[in-house]
Amino acid sequence: MDDAKSDVVDRTSVSLVDHEERRMSDLSDIWSVVSSVDNHLNGDNQLSSLAAEQELYNIQKECEEKDAIIKELTAAAHTSSTADAKRIAELQDILKRKNMVISKLKKDMSALKQMGC
């Protein structure tokens, strides 16, 4: 009986060892899949992070370009405004001189009428 009992114990031990080895193998397979998924996700996250950084860089460059254009347009508008103000002042002087000439001519005409010409 001891041999039969020993044989059952040996088979049970072998069965437990086989079961444990399969469980460890399954865990190893699962760990490999999890590790692969984790690496894939990390790779995706890195790509996503790189894409976000590139997008941020592109937006910053675009903003810098637009700021430069705004500065140029502001300078051009200021220059134009200054030139316009100068031209307005010149035209006002011309109108003042012409009005003075007209006033003088009216006085001369009035004087000529009084003289009877």
C-alpha positions as CSV (number, residue, x, y, z in Angstrom):
1,M,0.0,0.0,0.0
2,D,2.8,2.4,0.7
3,D,3.9,2.0,-2.9
4,A,0.4,2.9,-4.1
5,K,0.1,5.7,-1.7
6,S,3.6,6.9,-2.6
7,D,2.6,6.7,-6.3
8,V,-0.5,8.8,-5.7
9,V,1.5,11.4,-3.8
10,D,4.1,11.4,-6.5
11,R,1.5,11.9,-9.2
12,T,-0.2,14.6,-7.2
13,S,3.1,16.3,-6.7
14,V,3.9,16.0,-10.4
15,S,0.4,17.3,-11.2
16,L,0.9,20.3,-8.8
17,V,4.3,21.0,-10.2
18,D,2.9,20.8,-13.8
19,H,0.0,23.0,-12.8
20,E,2.4,25.5,-11.1
21,E,4.7,25.6,-14.2
22,R,1.7,26.2,-16.5
23,R,0.5,29.0,-14.2
24,M,3.9,30.6,-14.2
25,S,4.1,30.2,-18.0
26,D,0.7,31.8,-18.4
27,L,1.7,34.6,-16.1
28,S,4.9,35.1,-18.1
29,D,2.8,35.2,-21.3
30,I,0.4,37.7,-19.7
31,W,3.3,39.8,-18.5
32,S,4.8,39.8,-22.0
33,V,1.4,41.0,-23.4
34,V,1.0,43.6,-20.7
35,S,4.6,44.8,-21.3
36,S,4.1,44.9,-25.0
37,V,0.8,46.9,-24.6
38,D,2.6,49.2,-22.1
39,N,5.5,49.8,-24.5
40,H,3.0,50.4,-27.3
41,L,1.1,52.9,-25.1
42,N,4.3,54.6,-24.0
43,G,5.3,54.8,-27.7
44,D,1.9,56.3,-28.5
45,N,2.2,58.7,-25.6
46,Q,5.7,59.7,-26.8
47,L,4.4,60.2,-30.3
48,S,1.4,62.1,-29.0
49,S,3.7,64.3,-26.9
50,L,6.1,64.9,-29.8
51,A,3.1,65.8,-32.0
52,A,1.8,68.2,-29.3
53,E,5.2,69.8,-28.9
54,Q,5.5,70.2,-32.7
55,E,2.0,71.8,-32.8
56,L,3.0,74.2,-30.0
57,Y,6.2,75.1,-31.8
58,N,4.2,75.7,-35.0
59,I,1.7,77.9,-33.2
60,Q,4.4,79.9,-31.5
61,K,6.2,80.5,-34.8
62,E,2.9,81.6,-36.4
63,C,2.3,84.0,-33.5
64,E,5.8,85.4,-33.9
65,E,5.2,85.9,-37.6
66,K,1.8,87.6,-37.0
67,D,3.4,89.8,-34.3
68,A,6.1,90.9,-36.8
69,I,3.4,91.7,-39.4
70,I,1.4,93.7,-36.8
71,K,4.5,95.7,-35.9
72,E,5.1,96.4,-39.5
73,L,1.5,97.5,-40.1
74,T,1.5,99.6,-37.0
75,A,4.7,101.4,-38.1
76,A,3.2,101.9,-41.6
77,A,0.0,103.3,-40.2
78,H,1.9,105.6,-37.9
79,T,4.0,106.8,-40.8
80,S,0.9,107.3,-43.0
81,S,-0.9,109.1,-40.1
82,T,2.1,111.4,-39.7
83,A,2.3,112.1,-43.4
84,D,-1.5,112.7,-43.5
85,A,-1.3,115.2,-40.6
86,K,1.6,117.0,-42.3
87,R,-0.4,117.2,-45.6
88,I,-3.5,118.5,-43.7
89,A,-1.4,121.2,-42.1
90,E,0.0,122.2,-45.5
91,L,-3.5,122.3,-47.0
92,Q,-4.8,124.4,-44.1
93,D,-1.9,126.9,-44.7
94,I,-2.8,127.1,-48.4
95,L,-6.5,127.7,-47.6
96,K,-5.5,130.4,-45.1
97,R,-3.3,132.2,-47.7
98,K,-6.0,132.0,-50.3
99,N,-8.6,133.3,-47.9
100,M,-6.3,136.2,-47.1
101,V,-5.8,136.9,-50.9
102,I,-9.6,136.7,-51.4
103,S,-10.2,139.2,-48.5
104,K,-7.5,141.5,-49.9
105,L,-9.1,141.3,-53.4
106,K,-12.6,142.1,-51.9
107,K,-11.1,145.2,-50.2
108,D,-9.5,146.3,-53.4
109,M,-12.8,145.8,-55.3
110,S,-14.6,147.8,-52.7
111,A,-12.0,150.6,-52.9
112,L,-12.2,150.6,-56.7
113,K,-16.0,150.9,-56.5
114,Q,-15.8,153.9,-54.2
115,M,-13.4,155.5,-56.6
116,G,-15.9,155.1,-59.3
117,C,-14.0,152.8,-61.6
